[in-house]
Amino acid sequence: MNTMTYEILSLAATALAVARLTRLVNRDVLLEKPRAKVLTWLTQRDRTMLAYLLVCPWCLSMYLGAAGAAAWWAWGGTRTYLCVTAALAFSYLTGILASKESE
């Protein structure tokens, strides 16, 4: 695989990984209790704008996207990075496809 193809694949996996992480932090039941505790803690300290960032997928994805871009820049050329982001990308795509299936 040539370098350009690998970089595009790595960048695409990063984008899908950011989408998966955004959903994980923002909506998934798996992190419901920690998310509720953080939201309560932030709200009690009058940090409602920070709390809003956790419940707004557009806002959260911007910050996770910036972190994903920085991670891609630093490690995007490594197999380990591609493996981790591909796993998150596969999870995201599978979730989307599963939600579209009719039982």
N, CA, C and O of each residue as an XYZ file, in Angstrom:
412
protein
N       0.860     -1.173      0.000
C       0.000      0.000      0.000
C       0.907      1.236      0.000
O       1.849      1.325      0.787
N       0.612      2.180     -0.886
C       1.464      3.372     -0.926
C       1.135      4.316      0.224
O       0.102      4.180      0.881
N       2.013      5.256      0.452
C       1.904      6.173      1.596
C       0.632      7.007      1.554
O      -0.026      7.181      2.580
N       0.277      7.523      0.383
C      -0.915      8.372      0.258
C      -2.182      7.587      0.593
O      -3.054      8.095      1.298
N      -2.292      6.372      0.101
C      -3.453      5.524      0.392
C      -3.544      5.242      1.891
O      -4.626      5.308      2.474
N      -2.416      4.930      2.506
C      -2.383      4.651      3.939
C      -2.823      5.878      4.738
O      -3.580      5.752      5.701
N      -2.353      7.061      4.342
C      -2.732      8.288      5.055
C      -4.220      8.578      4.918
O      -4.859      8.989      5.887
N      -4.774      8.372      3.747
C      -6.209      8.606      3.539
C      -7.024      7.614      4.357
O      -8.018      7.987      4.980
N      -6.605      6.348      4.356
C      -7.288      5.326      5.143
C      -7.222      5.663      6.634
O      -8.215      5.541      7.351
N      -6.056      6.082      7.085
C      -5.870      6.442      8.487
C      -6.720      7.659      8.866
O      -7.297      7.703      9.953
N      -6.793      8.632      7.978
C      -7.598      9.822      8.242
C      -9.091      9.492      8.273
O      -9.825      9.997      9.122
N      -9.534      8.646      7.349
C     -10.944      8.232      7.337
C     -11.283      7.454      8.614
O     -12.343      7.664      9.202
N     -10.395      6.566      9.039
C     -10.621      5.816     10.283
C     -10.681      6.767     11.468
O     -11.474      6.565     12.388
N      -9.849      7.800     11.453
C      -9.858      8.792     12.532
C     -11.199      9.516     12.583
O     -11.764      9.708     13.659
N     -11.702      9.914     11.428
C     -12.986     10.619     11.383
C     -14.111      9.750     11.951
O     -14.936     10.232     12.727
N     -14.145      8.493     11.573
C     -15.180      7.591     12.087
C     -14.961      7.296     13.575
O     -15.921      7.130     14.326
N     -13.710      7.234     13.988
C     -13.421      7.026     15.412
C     -13.912      8.212     16.238
O     -14.445      8.028     17.332
N     -13.737      9.423     15.721
C     -14.236     10.617     16.412
C     -15.762     10.547     16.525
O     -16.326     10.891     17.564
N     -16.418     10.108     15.467
C     -17.880      9.972     15.514
C     -18.286      8.957     16.583
O     -19.245      9.179     17.323
N     -17.558      7.850     16.662
C     -17.882      6.815     17.661
C     -17.641      7.333     19.068
O     -18.469      7.130     19.956
N     -16.514      7.999     19.277
C     -16.213      8.530     20.609
C     -17.202      9.610     21.023
O     -17.568      9.705     22.195
N     -17.633     10.421     20.071
C     -18.637     11.445     20.369
C     -19.921     10.792     20.855
O     -20.508     11.228     21.845
N     -20.349      9.770     20.175
C     -21.568      9.065     20.595
C     -21.363      8.376     21.943
O     -22.250      8.395     22.796
N     -20.205      7.775     22.129
C     -19.912      7.086     23.384
C     -20.007      8.059     24.564
O     -20.647      7.755     25.571
N     -19.384      9.201     24.441
C     -19.387     10.187     25.533
C     -20.748     10.850     25.669
O     -21.207     11.103     26.782
N     -21.393     11.133     24.550
C     -22.601     11.946     24.535
C     -23.891     11.182     24.786
O     -24.798     11.718     25.422
N     -24.004      9.935     24.302
C     -25.313      9.270     24.323
C     -25.332      7.831     24.821
O     -26.358      7.376     25.327
N     -24.243      7.114     24.692
C     -24.291      5.686     24.999
C     -24.612      5.399     26.461
O     -24.185      6.117     27.365
N     -25.361      4.349     26.663
C     -25.757      3.921     28.002
C     -24.533      3.516     28.816
O     -24.520      3.663     30.038
N     -23.521      3.014     28.147
C     -22.307      2.563     28.822
C     -21.709      3.646     29.726
O     -21.211      3.343     30.810
N     -21.757      4.877     29.294
C     -21.201      5.983     30.084
C     -22.276      6.872     30.713
O     -22.001      8.012     31.088
N     -23.489      6.353     30.825
C     -24.594      7.160     31.359
C     -24.344      7.635     32.786
O     -24.537      8.813     33.085
N     -23.919      6.737     33.666
C     -23.706      7.124     35.072
C     -22.550      8.106     35.229
O     -22.712      9.128     35.896
N     -21.373      7.828     34.630
C     -20.303      8.832     34.755
C     -20.688     10.175     34.137
O     -20.346     11.227     34.676
N     -21.397     10.141     33.008
C     -21.829     11.385     32.356
C     -22.766     12.163     33.276
O     -22.632     13.380     33.408
N     -23.705     11.479     33.909
C     -24.644     12.137     34.821
C     -23.910     12.748     36.014
O     -24.245     13.848     36.452
N     -22.910     12.038     36.538
C     -22.142     12.576     37.665
C     -21.371     13.827     37.261
O     -21.343     14.807     38.006
N     -20.758     13.800     36.108
C     -20.011     14.967     35.634
C     -20.960     16.134     35.381
O     -20.650     17.271     35.735
N     -22.113     15.860     34.772
C     -23.087     16.917     34.511
C     -23.594     17.535     35.809
O     -23.726     18.755     35.909
N     -23.875     16.703     36.796
C     -24.322     17.193     38.101
C     -23.233     18.048     38.746
O     -23.510     19.131     39.261
N     -22.004     17.559     38.715
C     -20.879     18.279     39.297
C     -20.697     19.636     38.624
O     -20.518     20.646     39.304
N     -20.741     19.663     37.300
C     -20.577     20.920     36.566
C     -21.722     21.894     36.833
O     -21.500     23.093     37.003
N     -22.939     21.372     36.867
C     -24.110     22.220     37.084
C     -24.090     22.831     38.491
O     -24.432     24.000     38.667
N     -23.689     22.041     39.482
C     -23.626     22.552     40.851
C     -22.592     23.669     41.003
O     -22.700     24.506     41.900
N     -21.608     23.674     40.135
C     -20.559     24.694     40.194
C     -20.804     25.821     39.190
O     -19.901     26.593     38.868
N     -22.032     25.897     38.710
C     -22.436     26.932     37.753
C     -21.552     26.929     36.498
O     -21.178     27.978     35.975
N     -21.240     25.740     36.045
C     -20.466     25.555     34.813
C     -21.388     24.988     33.732
O     -21.092     23.969     33.108
N     -22.503     25.674     33.530
C     -23.521     25.145     32.620
C     -23.036     25.090     31.174
O     -23.462     24.210     30.426
N     -22.159     26.002     30.760
C     -21.651     25.950     29.386
C     -20.765     24.726     29.177
O     -20.814     24.100     28.119
N     -19.954     24.380     30.180
C     -19.152     23.156     30.082
C     -20.054     21.925     30.067
O     -19.796     20.972     29.332
N     -21.100     21.946     30.870
C     -22.060     20.844     30.883
C     -22.724     20.711     29.516
O     -22.944     19.605     29.023
N     -23.035     21.846     28.919
C     -23.664     21.838     27.594
C     -22.775     21.155     26.558
O     -23.277     20.470     25.667
N     -21.469     21.336     26.668
C     -20.551     20.711     25.717
C     -20.659     19.189     25.728
O     -20.419     18.542     24.709
N     -21.018     18.616     26.874
C     -21.170     17.155     26.957
C     -22.464     16.659     26.342
O     -22.536     15.514     25.895
N     -23.477     17.492     26.311
C     -24.772     17.052     25.783
C     -25.016     17.512     24.354
O     -25.982     17.080     23.724
N     -24.163     18.374     23.838
C     -24.282     18.852     22.460
C     -23.301     18.065     21.582
O     -22.091     18.274     21.673
N     -23.811     17.163     20.735
C     -22.884     16.365     19.926
C     -22.063     17.201     18.949
O     -20.922     16.855     18.644
N     -22.632     18.290     18.461
C     -21.871     19.157     17.548
C     -20.697     19.793     18.273
O     -19.592     19.852     17.733
N     -20.923     20.263     19.480
C     -19.857     20.902     20.259
C     -18.789     19.886     20.659
O     -17.594     20.113     20.475
N     -19.239     18.778     21.203
C     -18.320     17.747     21.663
C     -17.475     17.205     20.512
O     -16.277     16.976     20.674
N     -18.095     17.000     19.354
C     -17.354     16.454     18.220
C     -16.283     17.418     17.724
O     -15.272     16.986     17.170
N     -16.492     18.708     17.917
C     -15.478     19.683     17.501
C     -14.204     19.508     18.334
O     -13.096     19.538     17.798
N     -14.370     19.325     19.644
C     -13.206     19.163     20.507
C     -12.579     17.781     20.353
O     -11.355     17.652     20.324
N     -13.403     16.763     20.257
C     -12.859     15.423     20.011
C     -12.223     15.348     18.629
O     -11.231     14.644     18.435
N     -12.790     16.068     17.674
C     -12.206     16.119     16.335
C     -10.841     16.782     16.344
O      -9.927     16.328     15.655
N     -10.691     17.844     17.112
C      -9.389     18.500     17.230
C      -8.364     17.551     17.855
O      -7.217     17.482     17.412
N      -8.787     16.826     18.881
C      -7.888     15.843     19.499
C      -7.566     14.712     18.508
O      -6.430     14.244     18.435
N      -8.581     14.284     17.752
C      -8.358     13.242     16.750
C      -7.404     13.693     15.657
O      -6.551     12.923     15.214
N      -7.545     14.941     15.221
C      -6.639     15.473     14.195
C      -5.208     15.546     14.714
O      -4.262     15.207     14.002
N      -5.057     15.990     15.957
C      -3.713     16.054     16.553
C      -3.122     14.652     16.701
O      -1.935     14.447     16.448
N      -3.950     13.690     17.110
C      -3.475     12.310     17.242
C      -3.094     11.744     15.878
O      -2.086     11.049     15.744
N      -3.903     12.044     14.874
C      -3.592     11.568     13.523
C      -2.273     12.164     13.040
O      -1.452     11.466     12.445
N      -2.074     13.448     13.297
C      -0.842     14.115     12.884
C       0.371     13.462     13.565
O       1.410     13.257     12.937
N       0.222     13.143     14.850
C       1.340     12.597     15.616
C       1.584     11.108     15.346
O       2.732     10.680     15.227
N       0.515     10.325     15.250
C       0.671      8.871     15.185
C      -0.035      8.204     14.017
O      -0.022      6.978     13.909
N      -0.651      8.985     13.140
C      -1.463      8.420     12.065
C      -0.752      7.451     11.146
O      -1.399      6.645     10.478
N       0.563      7.515     11.101
C       1.311      6.617     10.222
C       1.677      5.288     10.838
O       2.368      4.486     10.210
N       1.225      5.039     12.060
C       1.605      3.781     12.721
C       0.485      2.750     12.616
O      -0.695      3.095     12.543
N       0.876      1.488     12.610
C      -0.116      0.413     12.544
C      -0.973      0.353     13.809
O      -2.164      0.050     13.741
N      -0.377      0.638     14.938
C      -1.129      0.610     16.197
C      -2.246      1.645     16.171
O      -3.379      1.358     16.557
N      -1.922      2.842     15.716
C      -2.932      3.895     15.629
C      -4.058      3.486     14.689
O      -5.236      3.633     15.017
N      -3.688      2.972     13.520
C      -4.706      2.552     12.556
C      -5.569      1.421     13.118
O      -6.774      1.377     12.868
N      -4.970      0.527     13.860
C      -5.729     -0.579     14.463
C      -6.765     -0.056     15.463
O      -7.916     -0.493     15.455
N      -6.355      0.875     16.317
C      -7.273      1.425     17.323
C      -8.391      2.215     16.651
O      -9.564      2.031     16.977
N      -8.035      3.090     15.716
C      -9.065      3.893     15.061
C      -9.964      3.039     14.181
O     -11.156      3.318     14.059
N      -9.406      2.000     13.565
C     -10.231      1.108     12.748
C     -11.244      0.373     13.618
O     -12.393      0.203     13.210
N     -10.843     -0.062     14.802
C     -11.774     -0.744     15.708
C     -12.941      0.179     16.069
O     -14.097     -0.244     16.059
N     -12.636      1.430     16.385
C     -13.697      2.388     16.698
C     -14.553      2.682     15.474
O     -15.770      2.827     15.586
N     -13.922      2.771     14.306
C     -14.656      3.013     13.058
C     -15.586      1.849     12.744
O     -16.738      2.060     12.363
N     -15.096      0.623     12.900
C     -15.932     -0.564     12.661
C     -17.123     -0.576     13.616
O     -18.242     -0.905     13.224
N     -16.871     -0.216     14.868
C     -17.946     -0.158     15.850
C     -19.004      0.854     15.441
O     -20.202      0.582     15.530
N     -18.563      2.012     14.997
C     -19.502      3.064     14.596
C     -20.327      2.631     13.380
O     -21.550      2.771     13.367
N     -19.655      2.112     12.379
C     -20.362      1.677     11.166
C     -21.325      0.533     11.453
O     -22.431      0.499     10.913
N     -20.911     -0.398     12.297
C     -21.784     -1.508     12.665
C     -23.018     -1.007     13.410
O     -24.127     -1.485     13.171
N     -22.827     -0.048     14.306
C     -23.959      0.526     15.032
C     -24.946      1.200     14.097
O     -26.158      1.042     14.249
N     -24.435      1.951     13.132
C     -25.307      2.608     12.169
C     -26.079      1.570     11.364
O     -27.295      1.679     11.212
N     -25.379      0.569     10.852
C     -26.038     -0.455     10.030
C     -27.053     -1.249     10.853
O     -28.141     -1.551     10.363
N     -26.714     -1.586     12.085
C     -27.633     -2.339     12.931
C     -28.902     -1.541     13.231
O     -29.992     -2.105     13.322
N     -28.750     -0.226     13.384
C     -29.931      0.590     13.657
C     -30.864      0.698     12.448
O     -32.039      1.034     12.597
N     -30.346      0.416     11.266
C     -31.154      0.489     10.037
C     -31.843     -0.833      9.704
O     -32.745     -0.870      8.868
N     -31.424     -1.910     10.350
C     -32.014     -3.214     10.069
C     -33.402     -3.309     10.689
O     -33.669     -2.754     11.755
N     -34.268     -4.022      9.998
C     -35.576     -4.307     10.595
C     -35.536     -5.731     11.104
O     -34.963     -6.620     10.474
N     -36.140     -5.928     12.228
C     -36.130     -7.263     12.870
C     -37.099     -8.184     12.198
O     -37.228     -9.342     12.597
